[in-house]
Amino acid sequence: MARAFTIPSFYRSPIVSSLKRSRAEEDPRKKDLSPTIIEHPGVRFKLARHFGFCFGVENAIETAFRALEENPGKRIFLLSEMIHNPAVNRDLEERGVRFLMTTDGTPIVPLSEITNDDIVIIPAFGTTVSMLEKLEGIRTYDATCPFVEKVWTRARQLGTQGYTIIIHGKHYHEETKATFSRAALAGPSVIVRDRSEAERLAKYIKGEGGNFFEEFKGKYSKMFDPTKDLKKIGVVNQTTMLAHETIEIAEYFKELVSSLGYEFADTRDTLCYATEENQSAVHEMVKQGGDLAIVVGGYNSSNTTHLAKICSKYLPTYHIKDDSEIISSSEIRHLKGQNVEVTLGWLPANKPVEVLISAGASSPDSLVDSVIQRVAEIVT
């Protein structure tokens, strides 16, 4: 039986949580990816089969609230955001938790001010080896996602077996930084963001030359030698990236190195099941059709932006952080590209309007409930 985490009841909801329980009871093996339908006057909601809090996020939230419960009166700090959801991070702040740095590593509270009487929580993304060394002697609560740790273990194995580790991820993301710090200790490592960067790296595998150190500046380990270190490779990923893109990149490298007589390690077992489930559910949901999609999650949430990216290929899609972004039936504020913008005329006039709903792995059911209720309110 899957582990049940103790998380605050206010993250559950009367609509979404009960529907998830019902679907789980009907389909315990998760074979049915069809969306859940909610009929309401003037609107038909189609909810993705899988979305919202994942195992790693519930583990992190349970850990953070346990730290609060077990340490009354003590100063409690988070390295950076617990997860990429503003509502959850705000809840922790309201309970006295303070952030040591921003997600890009900019200090908020100097580490020199942390004492042995303080508590530091390591977020779901994990942290770098160098940061752990700086925290030595400080009591910590480690909320790192177990599936992230699984990637770290595999990266170390690859390095000790003489493989170069290629990390599919965003080099500035906290999780990728943490993975890279461990991979680089085990063996030569390099980060690629997408298929385009993978193809650029392929030039060096084929020995076509170029300025590797300029092209991959800030994305390779010390002493990396592109003429020697790309003949035996394996691919791991930032767990919130598009799963199919990681598979595509791995297959691309596998075919290339095999054709050259080099070695490739099979690492498909490191893919995060929750990321794959949520993305597969969204693919199935958009096949069912609709007028528009709403994807709920933090604007800096990588897995949420990838869900929105999948939907946007098929129909108008609005990535919103919460129900407050639904201004009216004619205006919605949402993330578009790198910017938050207001779109007019977003809600079609036809009735019933079909609205597809999904949410990132760091979005509470209660947040999705509020979005559903807000849409129902303005349509009615």
Secondary structure by P-SEA (a helix, b strand, c coil): cccccccccccccccaaaaaaaaaaacccccccbbbbbbcccbbbbbcccccccaaaaaaaaaaaaaaaaccccbbbbcccccccaaaaaaaaaaccccccccccccccccccccccbbbbbccccccaaaaaaacccbbbbcccaaaaaaaaaaaaaaaabbbbbbccccccaaaaaaaaaaaaacbbbbbccaaaaaaaaaaaaccccccccccccccccccccccccccccccccccccaaaaaaaaaaaaaaaaaacbbbbbccccccaaaaaaaaaaaaaaaacccbbbbbcccccaaaaaaaaaaaacccccccccccccccccbbbbbcccbbbbbcccccccccbbbbbbbcccccaaaaaaaaaaaaaaac
